[in-house]
């Protein structure tokens, strides 16, 4: 008969606590830690430290468990979820280790050691690294989802801007071709910009009679000589009359 999987055991107990709506999100509260001891107090502290963040991360990505986790205080309102799960697991594992040490002190038993000190230290380091890798994977997953969301947002904004530019260009082309429909063209431009009240006011204006567009003559360079025309000299300015003073008599 195979031994029960610690992860499965912890998951079943955690789901039962979620069904009861118990608050489990504050690892500094003694009552919360007591509830966690019911869930995983009989498991090794290394299992709690490594497997609990993975379990909480997997449940947080399950749409059917999000509301239950939030109701029990297991989804932070701010900050990183993976870091929150890792910190909570460290608090629960530390409390479980303290209780186990206290129980051994009362019974006078020595701490079990199945491996030499060097191998046991390496095993703990490996378990800690495994937990850190799981945290990095969860954080990378969250960053990837955020990147996909931002890319989709940018694509939608780019499509909206392209559509708006096309509508403005069409409106300007229509205005240049048919100036008699200027009010209607400006109304379309106002609608494209979201100015509904201005567009309604422009559509209410009477339409002018059609008149062909008059081409604008380019400005003539004054230094370029004019062909076929005789340059006339400027007209002379009239002289101002000079007043003569009468000769003094005597």
Short mmCIF file of the C-alpha atoms (twelve columns), coordinates in Angstrom:
data_MODEL
# 
_entry.id   MODEL 
# 
loop_
_atom_site.group_PDB 
_atom_site.id 
_atom_site.type_symbol 
_atom_site.label_atom_id 
_atom_site.label_alt_id 
_atom_site.label_comp_id 
_atom_site.label_asym_id 
_atom_site.label_seq_id 
_atom_site.Cartn_x 
_atom_site.Cartn_y 
_atom_site.Cartn_z 
_atom_site.pdbx_PDB_model_num 
ATOM 1   C CA . UNK A 1   0.000   0.000   0.000   1 
ATOM 2   C CA . UNK A 2   1.501   3.329   -1.083  1 
ATOM 3   C CA . UNK A 3   1.748   6.273   1.305   1 
ATOM 4   C CA . UNK A 4   -0.690  9.141   0.680   1 
ATOM 5   C CA . UNK A 5   0.624   12.025  -1.376  1 
ATOM 6   C CA . UNK A 6   1.334   14.987  0.974   1 
ATOM 7   C CA . UNK A 7   0.300   17.489  -1.700  1 
ATOM 8   C CA . UNK A 8   -3.036  15.719  -2.250  1 
ATOM 9   C CA . UNK A 9   -3.633  15.493  1.505   1 
ATOM 10  C CA . UNK A 10  -2.930  19.204  1.986   1 
ATOM 11  C CA . UNK A 11  -5.099  20.136  -1.010  1 
ATOM 12  C CA . UNK A 12  -8.115  18.157  0.230   1 
ATOM 13  C CA . UNK A 13  -7.892  19.720  3.677   1 
ATOM 14  C CA . UNK A 14  -7.437  23.205  2.226   1 
ATOM 15  C CA . UNK A 15  -10.490 22.822  -0.027  1 
ATOM 16  C CA . UNK A 16  -12.509 21.733  3.009   1 
ATOM 17  C CA . UNK A 17  -11.422 24.889  4.866   1 
ATOM 18  C CA . UNK A 18  -12.342 26.997  1.831   1 
ATOM 19  C CA . UNK A 19  -15.798 25.420  1.860   1 
ATOM 20  C CA . UNK A 20  -16.174 26.563  5.473   1 
ATOM 21  C CA . UNK A 21  -15.068 30.109  4.574   1 
ATOM 22  C CA . UNK A 22  -12.293 30.219  7.201   1 
ATOM 23  C CA . UNK A 23  -9.922  33.194  7.107   1 
ATOM 24  C CA . UNK A 24  -6.404  31.924  6.337   1 
ATOM 25  C CA . UNK A 25  -4.569  34.948  4.944   1 
ATOM 26  C CA . UNK A 26  -2.664  36.312  7.984   1 
ATOM 27  C CA . UNK A 27  0.278   34.155  9.034   1 
ATOM 28  C CA . UNK A 28  0.947   36.390  12.053  1 
ATOM 29  C CA . UNK A 29  -2.384  35.586  13.717  1 
ATOM 30  C CA . UNK A 30  -2.320  32.677  16.158  1 
ATOM 31  C CA . UNK A 31  -5.891  31.628  15.323  1 
ATOM 32  C CA . UNK A 32  -5.054  31.566  11.607  1 
ATOM 33  C CA . UNK A 33  -1.933  29.483  12.249  1 
ATOM 34  C CA . UNK A 34  -4.028  27.059  14.314  1 
ATOM 35  C CA . UNK A 35  -6.319  26.565  11.297  1 
ATOM 36  C CA . UNK A 36  -3.272  25.927  9.126   1 
ATOM 37  C CA . UNK A 37  -2.045  23.299  11.595  1 
ATOM 38  C CA . UNK A 38  -5.325  21.452  11.024  1 
ATOM 39  C CA . UNK A 39  -4.624  21.573  7.283   1 
ATOM 40  C CA . UNK A 40  -0.936  20.641  7.219   1 
ATOM 41  C CA . UNK A 41  0.406   20.514  10.778  1 
ATOM 42  C CA . UNK A 42  1.259   16.810  10.529  1 
ATOM 43  C CA . UNK A 43  3.324   17.297  7.356   1 
ATOM 44  C CA . UNK A 44  7.070   18.046  7.330   1 
ATOM 45  C CA . UNK A 45  7.908   21.739  7.412   1 
ATOM 46  C CA . UNK A 46  9.931   21.325  4.209   1 
ATOM 47  C CA . UNK A 47  6.815   20.006  2.447   1 
ATOM 48  C CA . UNK A 48  4.802   22.982  3.670   1 
ATOM 49  C CA . UNK A 49  7.487   25.440  2.572   1 
ATOM 50  C CA . UNK A 50  7.854   23.970  -0.925  1 
ATOM 51  C CA . UNK A 51  4.392   22.617  -1.775  1 
ATOM 52  C CA . UNK A 52  2.022   25.166  -0.234  1 
ATOM 53  C CA . UNK A 53  3.039   28.070  -2.583  1 
ATOM 54  C CA . UNK A 54  2.656   25.746  -5.574  1 
ATOM 55  C CA . UNK A 55  -0.781  24.611  -4.388  1 
ATOM 56  C CA . UNK A 56  -2.010  28.169  -3.762  1 
ATOM 57  C CA . UNK A 57  -0.628  29.332  -7.120  1 
ATOM 58  C CA . UNK A 58  -2.416  26.535  -8.970  1 
ATOM 59  C CA . UNK A 59  -5.718  27.247  -7.199  1 
ATOM 60  C CA . UNK A 60  -5.413  30.995  -7.912  1 
ATOM 61  C CA . UNK A 61  -5.250  30.238  -11.652 1 
ATOM 62  C CA . UNK A 62  -8.435  28.163  -11.411 1 
ATOM 63  C CA . UNK A 63  -11.373 30.430  -12.194 1 
ATOM 64  C CA . UNK A 64  -13.695 28.401  -9.998  1 
ATOM 65  C CA . UNK A 65  -11.524 28.921  -6.894  1 
ATOM 66  C CA . UNK A 66  -10.732 32.637  -7.172  1 
ATOM 67  C CA . UNK A 67  -13.791 33.858  -5.248  1 
ATOM 68  C CA . UNK A 68  -13.288 31.271  -2.509  1 
ATOM 69  C CA . UNK A 69  -9.620  32.170  -2.095  1 
ATOM 70  C CA . UNK A 70  -10.448 35.871  -1.990  1 
ATOM 71  C CA . UNK A 71  -13.169 35.308  0.608   1 
ATOM 72  C CA . UNK A 72  -10.672 33.463  2.832   1 
ATOM 73  C CA . UNK A 73  -8.018  36.194  2.485   1 
ATOM 74  C CA . UNK A 74  -5.667  34.155  0.298   1 
ATOM 75  C CA . UNK A 75  -5.516  36.614  -2.622  1 
ATOM 76  C CA . UNK A 76  -3.628  39.858  -1.858  1 
ATOM 77  C CA . UNK A 77  -5.283  43.079  -2.976  1 
ATOM 78  C CA . UNK A 78  -1.876  44.572  -3.814  1 
ATOM 79  C CA . UNK A 79  1.552   43.184  -4.601  1 
ATOM 80  C CA . UNK A 80  2.702   39.890  -6.059  1 
ATOM 81  C CA . UNK A 81  0.644   36.784  -5.465  1 
ATOM 82  C CA . UNK A 82  3.627   34.369  -5.688  1 
ATOM 83  C CA . UNK A 83  5.572   36.347  -3.092  1 
ATOM 84  C CA . UNK A 84  2.518   36.436  -0.815  1 
ATOM 85  C CA . UNK A 85  2.096   32.664  -1.116  1 
ATOM 86  C CA . UNK A 86  5.797   32.097  -0.391  1 
ATOM 87  C CA . UNK A 87  5.732   34.355  2.686   1 
ATOM 88  C CA . UNK A 88  2.579   32.683  4.026   1 
ATOM 89  C CA . UNK A 89  4.092   29.218  3.509   1 
ATOM 90  C CA . UNK A 90  7.246   30.285  5.376   1 
ATOM 91  C CA . UNK A 91  5.154   31.488  8.340   1 
ATOM 92  C CA . UNK A 92  3.100   28.283  8.434   1 
ATOM 93  C CA . UNK A 93  6.198   26.063  8.089   1 
ATOM 94  C CA . UNK A 94  8.013   27.987  10.819  1 
ATOM 95  C CA . UNK A 95  5.054   27.610  13.193  1 
ATOM 96  C CA . UNK A 96  4.797   23.880  12.451  1 
ATOM 97  C CA . UNK A 97  8.526   23.481  13.123  1 
ATOM 98  C CA . UNK A 98  8.241   25.327  16.452  1 
ATOM 99  C CA . UNK A 99  5.359   23.113  17.553  1 
ATOM 100 C CA . UNK A 100 7.281   19.970  16.579  1 
ATOM 101 C CA . UNK A 101 10.395  21.137  18.461  1 
ATOM 102 C CA . UNK A 102 8.306   22.014  21.516  1 
ATOM 103 C CA . UNK A 103 6.644   18.575  21.472  1 
ATOM 104 C CA . UNK A 104 10.043  16.860  21.284  1 
ATOM 105 C CA . UNK A 105 11.355  18.962  24.153  1 
ATOM 106 C CA . UNK A 106 8.414   17.941  26.335  1 
ATOM 107 C CA . UNK A 107 8.848   14.254  25.507  1 
ATOM 108 C CA . UNK A 108 12.626  14.299  25.786  1 
ATOM 109 C CA . UNK A 109 13.063  12.825  22.322  1 
ATOM 110 C CA . UNK A 110 15.874  13.892  20.048  1 
ATOM 111 C CA . UNK A 111 15.226  15.290  16.592  1 
ATOM 112 C CA . UNK A 112 15.119  12.507  13.983  1 
ATOM 113 C CA . UNK A 113 18.004  12.422  11.553  1 
ATOM 114 C CA . UNK A 114 17.745  9.930   8.703   1 
ATOM 115 C CA . UNK A 115 20.792  11.315  6.849   1 
ATOM 116 C CA . UNK A 116 24.213  12.578  7.816   1 
ATOM 117 C CA . UNK A 117 24.407  16.265  8.630   1 
ATOM 118 C CA . UNK A 118 25.985  17.206  5.290   1 
ATOM 119 C CA . UNK A 119 23.412  15.343  3.201   1 
ATOM 120 C CA . UNK A 120 20.549  16.695  5.298   1 
ATOM 121 C CA . UNK A 121 21.799  20.270  4.814   1 
ATOM 122 C CA . UNK A 122 22.049  19.753  1.061   1 
ATOM 123 C CA . UNK A 123 18.542  18.328  0.990   1 
ATOM 124 C CA . UNK A 124 17.162  21.388  2.752   1 
ATOM 125 C CA . UNK A 125 19.001  23.660  0.349   1 
ATOM 126 C CA . UNK A 126 17.586  21.734  -2.597  1 
ATOM 127 C CA . UNK A 127 14.071  22.022  -1.222  1 
ATOM 128 C CA . UNK A 128 14.532  25.738  -0.695  1 
ATOM 129 C CA . UNK A 129 15.806  26.174  -4.256  1 
ATOM 130 C CA . UNK A 130 12.854  24.206  -5.543  1 
ATOM 131 C CA . UNK A 131 10.520  26.577  -3.764  1 
ATOM 132 C CA . UNK A 132 12.321  29.586  -5.211  1 
ATOM 133 C CA . UNK A 133 12.108  28.111  -8.712  1 
ATOM 134 C CA . UNK A 134 8.372   27.566  -8.285  1 
ATOM 135 C CA . UNK A 135 7.992   31.181  -7.186  1 
ATOM 136 C CA . UNK A 136 9.918   32.338  -10.256 1 
ATOM 137 C CA . UNK A 137 7.757   30.201  -12.536 1 
ATOM 138 C CA . UNK A 138 4.589   31.670  -11.019 1 
ATOM 139 C CA . UNK A 139 5.972   35.197  -11.306 1 
ATOM 140 C CA . UNK A 140 6.994   34.545  -14.919 1 
ATOM 141 C CA . UNK A 141 3.513   33.248  -15.684 1 
ATOM 142 C CA . UNK A 142 1.981   36.411  -14.222 1 
ATOM 143 C CA . UNK A 143 4.362   38.626  -16.220 1 
ATOM 144 C CA . UNK A 144 3.572   36.725  -19.422 1 
ATOM 145 C CA . UNK A 145 -0.175  37.135  -18.907 1 
ATOM 146 C CA . UNK A 146 0.291   40.857  -18.272 1 
ATOM 147 C CA . UNK A 147 2.437   41.183  -21.411 1 
ATOM 148 C CA . UNK A 148 -0.233  39.450  -23.505 1 
ATOM 149 C CA . UNK A 149 -2.885  41.764  -22.062 1 
ATOM 150 C CA . UNK A 150 -0.818  44.877  -22.860 1 
ATOM 151 C CA . UNK A 151 -0.073  43.664  -26.392 1 
ATOM 152 C CA . UNK A 152 -3.770  43.042  -27.033 1 
ATOM 153 C CA . UNK A 153 -4.567  46.503  -25.675 1 
ATOM 154 C CA . UNK A 154 -1.952  48.062  -27.965 1 
ATOM 155 C CA . UNK A 155 -3.355  46.191  -30.978 1 
ATOM 156 C CA . UNK A 156 -6.860  47.448  -30.255 1 
ATOM 157 C CA . UNK A 157 -5.642  51.030  -29.807 1 
ATOM 158 C CA . UNK A 158 -3.612  50.861  -33.030 1 
ATOM 159 C CA . UNK A 159 -6.624  49.562  -34.958 1 
ATOM 160 C CA . UNK A 160 -8.800  52.336  -33.505 1 
ATOM 161 C CA . UNK A 161 -6.249  55.005  -34.447 1 
ATOM 162 C CA . UNK A 162 -5.896  53.635  -37.990 1 
ATOM 163 C CA . UNK A 163 -9.669  53.653  -38.406 1 
ATOM 164 C CA . UNK A 164 -9.873  57.218  -37.097 1 
ATOM 165 C CA . UNK A 165 -7.107  58.381  -39.444 1 
ATOM 166 C CA . UNK A 166 -8.869  56.753  -42.401 1 
ATOM 167 C CA . UNK A 167 -12.182 58.407  -41.513 1 
ATOM 168 C CA . UNK A 168 -10.528 61.815  -41.159 1 
ATOM 169 C CA . UNK A 169 -8.703  61.364  -44.481 1 
ATOM 170 C CA . UNK A 170 -11.955 60.384  -46.241 1 
ATOM 171 C CA . UNK A 171 -13.723 63.373  -44.745 1 
ATOM 172 C CA . UNK A 172 -10.999 65.755  -45.896 1 
ATOM 173 C CA . UNK A 173 -11.036 64.254  -49.395 1 
ATOM 174 C CA . UNK A 174 -14.802 64.666  -49.583 1 
ATOM 175 C CA . UNK A 175 -14.473 68.255  -48.407 1 
ATOM 176 C CA . UNK A 176 -11.924 69.064  -51.119 1 
ATOM 177 C CA . UNK A 177 -13.998 67.425  -53.873 1 
ATOM 178 C CA . UNK A 178 -17.372 68.888  -52.938 1 
ATOM 179 C CA . UNK A 179 -17.190 72.078  -50.944 1 
ATOM 180 C CA . UNK A 180 -20.942 72.459  -51.168 1 
ATOM 181 C CA . UNK A 181 -21.243 69.514  -48.773 1 
ATOM 182 C CA . UNK A 182 -18.848 71.083  -46.267 1 
ATOM 183 C CA . UNK A 183 -21.328 70.929  -43.398 1 
ATOM 184 C CA . UNK A 184 -22.038 67.243  -44.024 1 
ATOM 185 C CA . UNK A 185 -18.312 66.482  -44.275 1 
ATOM 186 C CA . UNK A 186 -17.558 68.356  -41.072 1 
ATOM 187 C CA . UNK A 187 -20.404 66.482  -39.385 1 
ATOM 188 C CA . UNK A 188 -18.820 63.166  -40.358 1 
ATOM 189 C CA . UNK A 189 -15.500 64.402  -38.998 1 
ATOM 190 C CA . UNK A 190 -17.159 65.447  -35.746 1 
ATOM 191 C CA . UNK A 191 -18.812 62.021  -35.424 1 
ATOM 192 C CA . UNK A 192 -15.455 60.317  -35.973 1 
ATOM 193 C CA . UNK A 193 -14.004 62.445  -33.159 1 
ATOM 194 C CA . UNK A 194 -16.908 61.603  -30.843 1 
ATOM 195 C CA . UNK A 195 -18.475 65.107  -30.928 1 
ATOM 196 C CA . UNK A 196 -22.063 63.977  -31.416 1 
ATOM 197 C CA . UNK A 197 -23.708 67.290  -30.476 1 
ATOM 198 C CA . UNK A 198 -21.517 69.217  -32.949 1 
ATOM 199 C CA . UNK A 199 -22.268 66.685  -35.665 1 
ATOM 200 C CA . UNK A 200 -26.031 67.066  -35.138 1 
ATOM 201 C CA . UNK A 201 -25.741 70.856  -35.304 1 
ATOM 202 C CA . UNK A 202 -23.743 70.665  -38.545 1 
ATOM 203 C CA . UNK A 203 -26.230 68.271  -40.152 1 
ATOM 204 C CA . UNK A 204 -29.042 70.681  -39.292 1 
ATOM 205 C CA . UNK A 205 -27.464 73.440  -41.419 1 
ATOM 206 C CA . UNK A 206 -28.952 73.960  -44.925 1 
ATOM 207 C CA . UNK A 207 -26.878 72.522  -47.736 1 
ATOM 208 C CA . UNK A 208 -25.283 75.053  -50.067 1 
ATOM 209 C CA . UNK A 209 -25.616 74.947  -53.838 1 
ATOM 210 C CA . UNK A 210 -22.819 73.092  -55.570 1 
ATOM 211 C CA . UNK A 211 -20.043 75.232  -57.025 1 
ATOM 212 C CA . UNK A 212 -16.904 73.812  -58.616 1 
ATOM 213 C CA . UNK A 213 -13.765 74.221  -56.626 1 
ATOM 214 C CA . UNK A 214 -11.604 77.068  -57.806 1 
ATOM 215 C CA . UNK A 215 -7.989  76.111  -58.043 1 
ATOM 216 C CA . UNK A 216 -5.746  78.227  -55.925 1 
ATOM 217 C CA . UNK A 217 -3.174  80.042  -58.054 1 
ATOM 218 C CA . UNK A 218 0.357   79.529  -56.830 1 
ATOM 219 C CA . UNK A 219 2.192   82.572  -55.604 1 
ATOM 220 C CA . UNK A 220 4.310   84.201  -58.364 1 
ATOM 221 C CA . UNK A 221 7.975   84.689  -57.826 1 
ATOM 222 C CA . UNK A 222 8.610   88.454  -58.089 1 
ATOM 223 C CA . UNK A 223 12.099  87.824  -59.481 1 
ATOM 224 C CA . UNK A 224 10.716  85.826  -62.445 1 
ATOM 225 C CA . UNK A 225 9.933   87.970  -65.536 1 
ATOM 226 C CA . UNK A 226 6.365   88.033  -66.809 1 
ATOM 227 C CA . UNK A 227 5.891   86.804  -70.407 1 
ATOM 228 C CA . UNK A 228 3.749   88.679  -72.912 1 
ATOM 229 C CA . UNK A 229 3.297   91.693  -70.716 1 
ATOM 230 C CA . UNK A 230 4.793   95.158  -71.017 1 
ATOM 231 C CA . UNK A 231 6.117   96.524  -67.816 1 
ATOM 232 C CA . UNK A 232 4.846   100.080 -67.452 1 
ATOM 233 C CA . UNK A 233 6.918   102.671 -65.732 1 
ATOM 234 C CA . UNK A 234 5.347   104.021 -62.599 1 
ATOM 235 C CA . UNK A 235 3.347   107.200 -63.061 1 
ATOM 236 C CA . UNK A 236 5.206   110.346 -62.031 1 
ATOM 237 C CA . UNK A 237 4.160   111.847 -58.756 1 
ATOM 238 C CA . UNK A 238 2.665   115.341 -59.038 1 
ATOM 239 C CA . UNK A 239 4.817   118.128 -57.749 1 
ATOM 240 C CA . UNK A 240 3.657   120.085 -54.805 1 
ATOM 241 C CA . UNK A 241 3.024   123.782 -55.632 1 
ATOM 242 C CA . UNK A 242 5.607   126.214 -54.293 1 
ATOM 243 C CA . UNK A 243 4.335   129.375 -52.673 1 
ATOM 244 C CA . UNK A 244 6.093   132.582 -53.584 1 
ATOM 245 C CA . UNK A 245 6.521   135.256 -50.908 1 
ATOM 246 C CA . UNK A 246 5.643   138.796 -52.135 1 
ATOM 247 C CA . UNK A 247 8.581   141.155 -52.383 1 
ATOM 248 C CA . UNK A 248 8.731   143.594 -49.535 1 
ATOM 249 C CA . UNK A 249 8.175   147.232 -50.642 1 
ATOM 250 C CA . UNK A 250 10.614  150.071 -49.928 1 
# 
